[in-house]
Amino acid sequence: METILLLGSNLGDREKWLNFGCTEISCHLGNILKKSSIYETAAWGDKNLPAFLNQAIIVETALSTYKLLSEIHKIEGETGRSRTAKWMPRQLDIDILMYGAVIMNENRLMIPHPYMHLRRFTLEPVVEIAAEYVHPVFGVSISALLKNCEDPLEVNRLNKVTKLKNLFS
């Protein structure tokens, strides 16, 4: 099943944690078909937290939704992630955004991700790799969701020029 995941990190060597997440996903969840660029944004929800790096990936997985969630929690746990509060810094966060066209609304798991359409930091990297995928609840493309997203948070795509510039800032 083609699954879209969003990786995020706002502690330590954030890019290293994203790379670690991709390596572990490849080993335990399935083949990574596409990766977006890495994007930086202020924390969403608690503006006092450090800025996040985010990256969207498409994974071909044979795992069921709950097995996928369990494996994701194991990967996050390897980084020291604890789930004691909703908004907190973390080395690695992995969200299931979409699992094919599956719609789930259960206590432990909601697919598509319930805030996906509200978050520019989620939509921009997903549009880069899956612009024409159709959101199964809203019935519109991911690019259409981004065009209509009212989230004011600035999302900055990182590239070599930006990374080098940041080294000297």
C-alpha positions in Angstrom: 0.0 0.0 0.0 1.4 3.4 -0.9 1.6 5.4 2.3 2.6 9.0 2.8 4.5 9.7 6.0 5.8 13.0 7.4 9.0 13.0 9.3 9.8 15.9 11.6 12.7 16.8 14.0 13.3 19.8 16.2 16.1 18.6 18.6 19.8 18.0 18.0 21.1 17.3 14.5 17.7 17.5 12.9 18.8 16.5 9.5 20.6 13.5 10.9 17.4 12.4 12.7 15.4 12.6 9.4 18.1 10.5 7.7 17.9 8.0 10.6 14.2 7.9 10.2 14.4 7.2 6.5 16.9 4.4 7.0 14.8 2.7 9.7 11.7 3.1 7.6 13.4 1.4 4.7 14.5 -1.5 7.0 11.2 -2.0 8.8 8.3 -0.5 6.9 8.9 -0.9 3.2 10.6 0.6 0.2 10.8 4.4 0.0 9.4 5.4 -3.4 9.9 9.2 -3.1 11.3 11.8 -0.7 10.6 15.5 -0.7 13.1 18.1 0.0 13.6 19.1 3.6 11.7 22.1 4.8 12.1 24.2 7.9 9.2 25.9 9.9 8.5 27.3 13.3 6.8 24.8 15.6 3.1 24.5 15.0 0.9 24.6 18.1 3.6 25.9 20.5 5.6 28.8 19.1 8.1 28.5 22.1 9.5 25.3 20.7 12.6 25.1 18.4 12.0 25.1 14.7 11.3 21.9 12.9 12.8 20.2 9.8 10.2 18.2 7.9 10.3 15.8 5.0 7.5 13.8 3.3 8.1 10.4 1.9 6.0 7.8 0.0 6.6 4.3 1.2 5.3 1.0 -0.3 4.4 -1.1 2.7 2.8 -4.4 3.2 2.1 -3.6 6.9 -1.5 -3.1 8.2 -2.3 0.3 9.6 -1.9 -0.7 13.2 1.3 -2.7 12.5 2.6 0.3 10.6 1.8 2.6 13.6 3.5 0.1 16.0 6.7 0.0 13.9 6.7 3.8 13.7 6.4 4.1 17.5 9.4 1.7 17.8 11.5 3.8 15.4 10.6 7.0 17.3 11.4 5.2 20.6 14.9 4.4 19.4 15.5 8.2 19.3 14.3 8.6 22.9 10.9 9.9 22.0 8.4 9.8 24.8 4.7 10.6 24.4 4.1 12.5 27.7 2.7 15.7 26.2 1.1 16.8 23.0 3.4 19.7 22.0 7.0 18.9 22.9 10.5 18.9 21.3 11.5 15.6 19.7 14.4 14.1 17.8 12.0 12.3 15.5 8.3 12.4 14.8 6.7 10.3 12.1 3.1 10.8 11.2 1.0 8.7 8.9 -0.7 11.2 6.6 -2.3 8.9 4.1 -2.5 5.1 3.7 -3.8 4.7 0.1 -7.4 5.8 0.0 -8.2 4.3 3.5 -10.3 6.4 5.9 -10.0 5.5 9.6 -11.5 7.3 12.5 -10.5 5.4 15.6 -9.2 6.5 19.0 -5.6 5.3 18.4 -5.4 6.1 14.7 -7.0 8.6 12.3 -6.2 8.3 8.6 -5.9 10.6 6.7 -4.1 12.6 9.4 -6.8 14.9 10.8 -4.7 18.1 10.6 -3.0 17.4 7.3 -5.2 19.9 5.4 -4.6 22.7 8.0 -0.8 22.6 8.1 1.3 24.3 5.4 4.4 22.5 6.8 2.8 19.2 5.9 1.2 20.1 2.6 4.2 21.8 0.9 6.5 18.7 1.1 3.7 16.4 0.2 2.8 18.5 -2.9 6.4 18.1 -4.0 6.1 14.3 -4.2 2.3 13.7 -4.5 0.6 16.8 -5.8 -2.1 15.0 -7.6 -2.9 12.4 -4.9 -6.6 12.8 -3.9 -7.4 13.3 -0.2 -10.0 10.5 0.4 -12.2 12.6 2.8 -12.2 15.9 0.8 -12.0 14.4 -2.7 -9.6 17.0 -3.9 -5.9 16.9 -4.8 -3.2 17.7 -2.3 -2.2 20.7 -4.4 -5.7 22.0 -4.1 -5.6 21.6 -0.3 -2.4 23.6 -0.3 -3.9 26.4 -2.5 -6.8 26.7 0.0 -4.7 26.3 3.2 -5.0 29.3 5.5 -2.1 28.4 7.7 0.1 31.6 8.0 3.3 29.7 9.1 6.2 30.3 6.8 7.7 27.1 5.3 11.2 27.3 3.9 12.5 24.7 1.5 16.2 24.0 2.3 18.7 23.6 -0.4 22.5 23.8 -0.5 22.5 27.6 -0.9 20.2 28.0 2.2 22.3 25.5 4.2 25.5 27.2 3.4 24.0 30.6 4.1 22.8 29.4 7.5 26.3 28.2 8.5 27.4 31.9 8.3 24.4 33.5 9.9 
